[in-house]
Amino acid sequence: MEAARIPPPAAPAPVPGQDQISGERYRLRPGKLLGDVIVELNLARRVDVEGAVVAARGSGKRMGDVLIERGILTSDDLANAVAARFGLPRLSLDGQRVDISAANLLDIEVARRLQALPVAFGESDTLIVAMVEPSNVLAVDDISMITGRGVRPAIVSSDEFEVLIGQVSQLEHAVSEVTEQEELEALPDPNDELDPALGDDAPAVRLVRSIIAEAIQRRASDIHLEPSEGGMRVRFRIDGVVNVASTIPANMAPAVISRIKVIADLDIAERRLPQDGRVGLQVEGRKVDLRVVSVPLVNGESVVMRILDSGGELLRLDEVGMDEEDRGKLIKAITSANGGILTTGPTGSGKTTTLYGCLAEILSDDHTIMTIEDPVEYRLGGIKQLQINPKTGLTFATGLKAAMRADPDVIMVGEIRDPESANIAVQAAITGHLVLSTLHTNNAATTVTRLSEMGVPPYLVASAITCVVGQRLCRRLCPDCRRPVTVPAGSVGLPGAEPVTIYEPYGCNACGKAGYRGRVGLYEVLVMTERLRRLTVENADADTIAKAAVEEGMRTMRDDGMNKVRAGLTSVAEVERVTAAA
C-alpha cells in the first residue's frame, strides 16, 4: 500500500501524548465548540445544530452523529469540521493506502476499540494515526505506550476509518500456507531456541502476510526487503519498476527476516552466507509460489521474494502484444515438425509467458508435450511438466536427457543455462523434436552467436535453430489518464514533417499516480533464412547477423515499440528506457 499523503497543518498544532524528543506532554486546545465550527463552515444552520445538541443530551449520542442521522451532515462533513476545530490535518483516502508496516504496530482489534489506526511514519520517531475523535487522549496515550512512538493524529470520517480497517484486516487474513503439512515442514526443529516474536499471532507474522498480500494485490513481481538507516525498506517491483512501499521499524526487522526464513525453510541462524528457498501460499484462494533469496549485506540482511502466480491466467500470443506479422512468423515456426525456437531477453521480460503462448497454439491430443522448468510457472492440462530439483541432482541437463527418452514431440526447457544443456537441446532439435527454450541475451541476433560461445558448433546452431524471439516488457499507458500531445512525425519514426498525435503518462488514482498500468511486449522475430544460416556457419558477429536479419524482413524491438507509441499503448520515454541495451 502506498503511504497516505497527509498535508501538514496550517500552523503547528499541539499533539496529545508524550513527545519523545523533549518529553513535554501536549494537550489539545480546541478553542471553539464543534457546533460553532460547523455553522462557520456553512455545513449546517445554527437551529439544526442546537436541535442536535438537545437530542444528543437526551439520547447519549454525540451531536455530530445526530446531525448525520438526520441527513444534515455527511460523515465527511463532520470530519472536516473536527479537523478545523482542532487544527489537525485532514487525511484524504483518495487513491491512497495505508503504510502496512505502521498499521501492523497495533493489533487490529485494539485499533477497532480505540477507533484509531497508524497509517504512516512521521518525523522524529512519530506515527501518523488516523482518528475519528482526536479528543480521545486516552487512546492516543495507549497507542504511544504500545508502539513506543509519539503520535500525530490525522482526522478521518467514521466511514473512512472502516475502509482503512477493512484494508488492513483483509491483508492480514489473505495469506495462508498451502497446507498444514507444508507449514510443519517449513518450521525449524522444535528443540531450537526461537524468538517469541515468531508466534502465529505476533506482529512480525501479521506483517509478513500483509506485505505479501499487498504486493500481490498491487501486481508486484518482486518484493525487496532492504536494510536502511533507521529501519528496513520494503520495495515492490511493479510493471518492471521498483517503488518504495513501506518501511519496517528497526526493532521489527530481525523478526520479519526470521519469519520469512521459517516459511521458506531457510536456516534462521545463518546470517553470513546467502540462502535461497521457496514457499507455496494461498492468497484469497489462489496458489502463489515465492522464490526467496537472503543476502548478507554490510549493513544487515536483505531478502528478495519473487512472486510466481501459478494460478494466473495463461496468455495466448495474440494477447501479449505481438504484432500480427511477427505472430505469423512465430506460429509458422512452432507448427514445424522439428527445430529450435528460442526466446531471449533479461529476467522478467516475459520469455516464459511467450513460450507458454506457443504451447497453447499447438496443444492437442496429437502431440506429446513435456516441459522441464524451475519452477513450473503455469499449470496447463495435457502437458507433462517436470520441475527440476538440484538438491536431488535433477538439473535442466538431466531433465532434458530424461525427456529425450520419454517419446515427446515437443520439449520446452525453461532455460538454457550451461554448455551441457545447450548441446543437448540443439541435438534434440535436429533429431526430430520441436524444442522451445529461453536464453539470456540482449537481442535475437546475439542469441545465435551466444550458442556458439557456449560450445555448440556453429554448423549445429545453423541447422537446429529455426526462429529466435527477442523481447522486452514496457509499461502500458493508463487508459484512464493518458493525455495526447502533438509531436513532429520524425520524432516517432514516421516519414515526413507532418505532426502526429501520441500519448504521454499523466497519473490518476486508477494507476496509483504512475501514469502506467500493466505492461505490453516489444518483440523482434528473427527467422533463420539461408543467408543467416550461412553467416552463422561463418561465425559472423552479432552486428552482422542483426543487419542481415533486418534486410531479410526482421523488425527490431525499437521499431515495434515506436509502432506501439503511435497506437497509444506506451510512451516514447518508456520505449527508450527498455530498448536502450537491446
Secondary structure, 3 states (H helix, E strand, C coil): CCCCCCCCCCCCCCCCEECCCCCCEECCCCCCCHHHHHHHCCCCCHHHHHHHHHHHHHHCCCHHHHHHHCCCCCHHHHHHHHHHHHCCCECCCCCCCCCHHHHCCCCHHHHHHHCEEEEEECCCCEEEEEECCCCCHHHHHHHHHHHCCEEEEEECCHHHHHHHHHHHHHHHHHEEECCHHHHHHHCCCCCCCCCHHHCCCCHHHHHHHHHHHHHHHCCEEEEEEEEECCEEEEEEEECCEEEEEEEEECCCHHHHHHHHHHHCCCCCCCCCCCEEEEEEEEECCEEEEEEEEEEEECCEEEEEEEEECCCCCCCCHHHCCCCHHHHHHHHHHHCCCCEEEEEECCCCCCHHHHHHHHHHHHCCCCCCEEEEECCCCCCCCCCEEEECEHHHCECHHHHHHHHHCCCCCEEEECCCCCHHHHHHHHHHHCCCCEEEEEECCCCHHHHHHHHHHCCCCHHHHHHHEEEEEEEEEEEEECCCCCEEEEEEHHHHCCCCCCEEEEEECCCCCCCCCCCEEEEEEEEEEEECCHHHHHHHHCCCCHHHHHHHHHHCCCCCHHHHHHHHHHCCCCCHHHHHHHHCCC
